Amino acid sequence: MGSFSIWHWLIVLLIVVMVFGTKKLKNMGSDLGGAVKGFKDGMRDGSSSADDKPAAPAAQVTANAGADKTTIDVEARTKS
């Protein structure tokens, strides 16, 4: 009862193919492969850009440049 034999795995595979179909399994496999590739590319880009230099902060964009320049001061409080 410790491990499954090859026949158990073949029966499970056959049931999965019968339930989902080969076309859907192929699409799921390609989607999963694309996600893994995108994740690896993101990790590679993230580590190389972090080593080069820190990114400059983005410039603040104001929508109403000519409008009244009033600000509202708000104090954040934590819930107790």
C-alpha positions as CSV (number, residue, x, y, z in Angstrom):
1,M,0.0,0.0,0.0
2,G,3.1,2.2,0.1
3,S,3.5,3.0,-3.6
4,F,1.5,2.7,-6.8
5,S,2.5,0.5,-9.6
6,I,2.8,1.6,-13.3
7,W,-0.7,0.1,-13.9
8,H,-2.3,2.4,-11.3
9,W,-0.7,5.4,-13.0
10,L,-1.8,4.3,-16.5
11,I,-5.4,3.9,-15.3
12,V,-5.3,7.4,-13.7
13,L,-3.9,8.8,-17.0
14,L,-6.6,7.1,-19.0
15,I,-9.3,8.5,-16.8
16,V,-7.9,12.0,-17.0
17,V,-7.7,11.8,-20.8
18,M,-11.2,10.5,-21.0
19,V,-12.6,13.3,-18.8
20,F,-10.7,16.2,-20.2
21,G,-9.9,15.1,-23.8
22,T,-6.5,15.4,-25.5
23,K,-7.2,18.9,-27.0
24,K,-7.9,20.5,-23.7
25,L,-4.9,18.8,-22.0
26,K,-2.7,20.0,-24.9
27,N,-4.0,23.6,-24.4
28,M,-3.5,23.4,-20.6
29,G,0.1,22.1,-21.1
30,S,1.0,24.9,-23.5
31,D,-0.6,27.5,-21.1
32,L,1.4,26.1,-18.2
33,G,4.6,26.2,-20.3
34,G,4.0,29.8,-21.3
35,A,3.4,30.8,-17.7
36,V,6.6,29.1,-16.5
37,K,8.6,30.8,-19.3
38,G,7.1,34.1,-18.4
39,F,7.9,33.6,-14.7
40,K,11.5,32.7,-15.6
41,D,11.9,35.7,-17.8
42,G,10.5,37.9,-15.1
43,M,12.9,36.5,-12.5
44,R,15.8,37.0,-14.9
45,D,14.8,40.6,-15.7
46,G,14.1,41.4,-12.1
47,S,17.5,40.2,-10.9
48,S,19.5,41.9,-13.6
49,S,17.8,45.3,-13.3
50,A,18.2,45.2,-9.5
51,D,21.9,44.6,-9.8
52,D,22.5,47.3,-12.3
53,K,21.2,50.4,-10.6
54,P,18.1,51.4,-8.6
55,A,15.3,52.7,-10.7
56,A,14.7,56.5,-10.5
57,P,11.4,57.4,-8.9
58,A,8.6,58.3,-11.4
59,A,7.7,61.9,-11.8
60,Q,4.5,62.9,-10.2
61,V,1.8,63.8,-12.7
62,T,-0.9,66.2,-11.8
63,A,-4.1,66.2,-13.8
64,N,-5.1,69.8,-12.9
65,A,-1.9,71.7,-13.4
66,G,-3.6,75.1,-13.8
67,A,-6.3,74.5,-11.1
68,D,-6.4,75.6,-7.5
69,K,-3.5,74.0,-5.6
70,T,-5.1,73.0,-2.3
71,T,-4.1,69.9,-0.4
72,I,-5.8,67.9,2.1
73,D,-3.8,66.6,5.0
74,V,-4.9,63.2,6.2
75,E,-3.6,61.3,9.2
76,A,-3.7,57.5,8.9
77,R,-4.7,55.6,12.0
78,T,-4.6,52.0,12.6
79,K,-7.7,50.1,13.9
80,S,-7.5,48.8,17.4
